[in-house]
Amino acid sequence: MAARLFRDISKLMSKSTGDITKRKRPPAAGTPVLVRLQPDLLGPLDKAAAELSEASRPEAIRRIIKDWLIGHGYLTH
């Protein structure tokens, strides 16, 4: 009985693991850049992200950098 229960649980786990694997995000284009921010920048970053309606810090950082580069003539629209 225990052996059968173990097999049944193993089958269920392997199926659920397969489903999780299928839901992974595709690899993102671009080069990862690690940036450490001090605590005094995190609050303002989170506030800016909320005001920009960005869902995450990385999205807010990308938007802020892009806007700065455009504003200073380093990047065109």
ZATOR-904787 format. One record per atom (N, C-alpha, C, CB): residue in three letters; y, x, z. Coordinates in steps of 0.1 Angstrom, whole numbers, padded with zeros to 4 digits, always signed. Glycine has a CB too. Layout:
BEGIN
ALAYXZ...
This chain:
BEGIN
MET-0012+0008+0000MET+0000+0000+0000MET+0013+0009+0000MET+0000-0009+0012ALA+0013+0019+0008ALA+0025+0028+0009ALA+0026+0035-0004ALA+0023+0038+0021ALA+0015+0039-0010ALA+0016+0047-0023ALA+0022+0038-0034ALA+0002+0052-0027ARG+0018+0025-0034ARG+0024+0016-0044ARG+0039+0013-0042ARG+0016+0002-0044LEU+0043+0012-0029LEU+0057+0010-0026LEU+0065+0022-0030LEU+0058+0008-0011PHE+0059+0034-0028PHE+0066+0046-0032PHE+0068+0047-0047PHE+0058+0059-0027ARG+0057+0043-0055ARG+0058+0043-0069ARG+0069+0033-0074ARG+0044+0039-0076ASP+0069+0021-0068ASP+0079+0011-0072ASP+0093+0015-0069ASP+0076-0002-0064ILE+0095+0021-0058ILE+0108+0027-0054ILE+0112+0038-0064ILE+0109+0032-0040SER+0103+0047-0067SER+0105+0058-0076SER+0109+0052-0090SER+0093+0067-0077LYS+0103+0042-0095LYS+0106+0036-0107LYS+0120+0030-0107LYS+0096+0025-0111LEU+0123+0023-0097LEU+0137+0017-0095LEU+0148+0028-0095LEU+0138+0009-0083MET+0145+0039-0088MET+0155+0049-0087MET+0157+0056-0100MET+0151+0059-0076SER+0146+0059-0107SER+0147+0065-0120SER+0155+0057-0130SER+0133+0069-0126LYS+0153+0044-0129LYS+0161+0035-0138LYS+0175+0035-0135LYS+0155+0020-0137SER+0178+0034-0122SER+0193+0034-0118SER+0199+0047-0121SER+0194+0031-0103THR+0192+0058-0119THR+0198+0071-0123THR+0201+0072-0137THR+0188+0083-0119GLY+0192+0067-0146GLY+0195+0066-0160GLY+0207+0059-0163GLY+0183+0061-0167ASP+0209+0047-0157ASP+0221+0039-0159ASP+0234+0047-0155ASP+0220+0026-0151ILE+0233+0054-0144ILE+0245+0062-0140ILE+0248+0073-0150ILE+0243+0068-0126THR+0238+0079-0155THR+0240+0090-0165THR+0247+0084-0177THR+0227+0096-0169LYS+0244+0072-0181LYS+0250+0067-0193LYS+0264+0063-0191LYS+0242+0054-0197ARG+0269+0061-0179ARG+0283+0057-0176ARG+0292+0069-0175ARG+0283+0049-0164LYS+0287+0081-0176LYS+0296+0093-0174LYS+0307+0093-0185LYS+0288+0106-0175ARG+0319+0098-0181ARG+0330+0098-0190ARG+0327+0109-0201ARG+0343+0102-0183PRO+0332+0107-0213PRO+0330+0118-0223PRO+0339+0130-0218PRO+0334+0113-0237PRO+0335+0142-0223PRO+0343+0153-0219PRO+0357+0152-0224PRO+0337+0166-0225ALA+0367+0155-0216ALA+0381+0154-0219ALA+0385+0166-0228ALA+0389+0153-0206ALA+0394+0163-0237ALA+0400+0173-0245ALA+0410+0181-0237ALA+0406+0168-0259GLY+0413+0193-0240GLY+0423+0200-0233GLY+0418+0211-0224GLY+0431+0191-0225THR+0426+0219-0218THR+0423+0230-0210THR+0426+0226-0195THR+0430+0243-0214PRO+0416+0227-0186PRO+0419+0224-0172PRO+0429+0235-0167PRO+0406+0224-0164VAL+0438+0231-0159VAL+0448+0240-0152VAL+0448+0236-0137VAL+0462+0238-0158LEU+0444+0246-0129LEU+0444+0243-0115LEU+0458+0246-0109LEU+0433+0252-0108VAL+0463+0237-0102VAL+0476+0239-0096VAL+0475+0234-0081VAL+0488+0231-0103ARG+0479+0243-0072ARG+0479+0239-0058ARG+0494+0234-0055ARG+0475+0251-0049LEU+0494+0223-0049LEU+0507+0217-0045LEU+0508+0217-0030LEU+0510+0203-0051GLN+0520+0221-0025GLN+0522+0221-0010GLN+0524+0206-0006GLN+0534+0230-0007PRO+0522+0204+0007PRO+0523+0190+0012PRO+0537+0184+0009PRO+0520+0190+0027ASP+0548+0192+0009ASP+0561+0186+0007ASP+0563+0181-0007ASP+0571+0197+0011LEU+0554+0185-0016LEU+0555+0180-0030LEU+0546+0167-0033LEU+0552+0191-0040LEU+0536+0166-0024LEU+0527+0155-0027LEU+0533+0141-0025LEU+0515+0156-0017GLY+0540+0139-0014GLY+0547+0126-0012GLY+0556+0122-0024GLY+0555+0127+0001PRO+0565+0131-0028PRO+0574+0128-0039PRO+0566+0126-0052PRO+0584+0139-0041LEU+0555+0134-0054LEU+0546+0132-0066LEU+0540+0118-0066LEU+0536+0143-0067ASP+0535+0114-0055ASP+0529+0101-0054ASP+0539+0090-0056ASP+0522+0099-0040LYS+0551+0092-0051LYS+0562+0082-0053LYS+0565+0081-0068LYS+0574+0085-0044ALA+0567+0093-0074ALA+0570+0093-0088ALA+0559+0086-0096ALA+0572+0107-0093ALA+0546+0089-0093ALA+0535+0083-0100ALA+0535+0068-0099ALA+0521+0088-0094ALA+0539+0063-0087ALA+0540+0048-0085ALA+0551+0043-0094ALA+0542+0045-0071GLU+0562+0049-0094GLU+0574+0045-0102GLU+0571+0046-0117GLU+0586+0053-0098LEU+0563+0056-0121LEU+0560+0057-0135LEU+0548+0048-0139LEU+0556+0072-0138SER+0543+0041-0129SER+0531+0032-0132SER+0519+0040-0136SER+0534+0021-0142GLU+0518+0052-0132GLU+0506+0061-0135GLU+0495+0058-0125GLU+0510+0076-0136ALA+0483+0058-0129ALA+0471+0055-0120ALA+0467+0067-0112ALA+0460+0050-0129SER+0471+0079-0115SER+0466+0090-0108SER+0476+0102-0108SER+0452+0095-0114ARG+0474+0111-0099ARG+0483+0123-0098ARG+0482+0131-0111ARG+0479+0131-0086PRO+0470+0133-0117PRO+0469+0141-0129PRO+0477+0134-0140PRO+0455+0143-0133GLU+0476+0121-0142GLU+0484+0114-0152GLU+0499+0115-0150GLU+0480+0099-0153ALA+0503+0114-0137ALA+0517+0116-0134ALA+0522+0130-0137ALA+0520+0112-0119ILE+0514+0140-0133ILE+0518+0154-0136ILE+0519+0156-0151ILE+0507+0164-0130ARG+0509+0151-0159ARG+0510+0153-0174ARG+0523+0146-0179ARG+0498+0146-0180ARG+0526+0134-0174ARG+0538+0127-0179ARG+0551+0134-0175ARG+0538+0113-0173ILE+0551+0139-0163ILE+0563+0146-0158ILE+0565+0159-0166ILE+0562+0149-0143ILE+0555+0166-0168ILE+0556+0179-0176ILE+0560+0176-0190ILE+0542+0186-0176LYS+0554+0166-0196LYS+0557+0162-0210LYS+0572+0158-0211LYS+0548+0151-0215ASP+0577+0149-0202ASP+0591+0145-0202ASP+0600+0157-0200ASP+0593+0135-0191TRP+0596+0166-0191TRP+0605+0178-0189TRP+0605+0187-0202TRP+0599+0186-0177LEU+0594+0189-0208LEU+0593+0197-0220LEU+0602+0191-0231LEU+0579+0199-0225ILE+0601+0178-0233ILE+0609+0171-0243ILE+0623+0172-0240ILE+0604+0156-0244GLY+0627+0169-0227GLY+0641+0170-0223GLY+0647+0183-0224GLY+0642+0166-0209HIS+0639+0194-0224HIS+0645+0207-0225HIS+0643+0213-0239HIS+0639+0216-0215GLY+0638+0205-0248GLY+0637+0210-0262GLY+0625+0218-0265GLY+0649+0217-0266TYR+0615+0219-0256TYR+0603+0227-0259TYR+0592+0219-0266TYR+0597+0232-0246LEU+0594+0206-0267LEU+0584+0197-0273LEU+0592+0186-0279LEU+0573+0192-0263THR+0587+0182-0292THR+0593+0171-0298THR+0585+0158-0296THR+0595+0173-0314HIS+0591+0147-0297HIS+0584+0134-0294HIS+0572+0134-0303HIS+0593+0122-0297
